[in-house]
C-alpha cells in the first residue's frame, strides 16, 4: 500500500498559553473526525503530532487516524527551541519510514506542517539541526506557518514548499490557528485523494495557495 505520512510540528512555548493552544486543541478533534471517517484518506495517510518548547515531545506517534479514538492535546509552557523540534522530527521520520517499509508499504516523502508564534530561542543551534534534517534522504516537504511574533524571514527559512505569515491584524491568533488547522485537514484529504486517483507511483501535494488570515511568503527571495 502507498502511504503518505503527515507530521504536525506545533509550538507549545509559553506564548501559546491561553486561546492559541486552546484553538489548536479544539481543531484537532475535527481533523481526527474528518480523516478517520474517510476510509480512502485514512488508508493512504498517517499522522503524527510533535509539540515543542524547551524540548520536543512526540504527543502522537505516526498512526492511521482511524485506529485511535482521539488526538492528544497540546499544552503550553517554556521557550521555543526549533532545534529540538527538527532533531525530534528527523528521528521520527527515520524510524517511521523504516517501520512502514518493513510492513511492506511504499512510502512517499513525508509532509510536515510547522507552526510557531515566536522567534526561536536557540539561534545558531536550530539552523544546524534544520540543515541535518533537510540534507538527509528523509527530508520532508515543509509548509511553515507563523503567527503572533513569528518573523517572516525565519518562517521562509523553515519552509521548503510553502510558507504563510499572519499579517492581518483584524484576525486574532485564535482565528488564524483555526484556519491553519483547516488548511492542514484539507491538504491531507486532497493529497490522499490524488494518490487514489492516480493509481500509479505519484501524487499531488495539495496545499492551499492562500489561507484566510495569512499572507503567502515568497520562498524565492534571498
Number of C-alpha atoms within 10 A of each C-alpha: 11 20 23 22 24 24 23 20 26 22 28 29 23 17 20 25 15 12 14 22 24 17 19 21 18 13 18 21 16 16 20 19 15 18 25 20 12 13 11 15 26 23 19 21 25 22 23 22 24 23 24 29 26 19 17 23 19 17 15 17 15 21 17 19 25 19 9 10 11 16 19 13 16 21 18 19 15 15 20 25 23 28 25 21 26 24 18 21 26 20 12 18 22 14 11 19 21 13 12 16 13 10 10 10 14 14 18 16 16 21 21 24 24 21 24 26 24 21 18 20 15 15 12 10 14 19 17 14 19 22 13 16 20 18 9 12 10 16 21 23 18 20 22 24 29 28 26 19 13 18 18 21 14 14 26 24 15 22 20 16 16 21 26 25 27 26 16 14 9 8 14 16 22 18 16 25 27 21 19 24 22 16 19 20 20 18 20 26 20 17 21 25 18 16 22 17 11 11 10 9 9 13 19 13 18 17 18 12 11 12 17 14 22 21 18 18 19 13 16 6 7 6
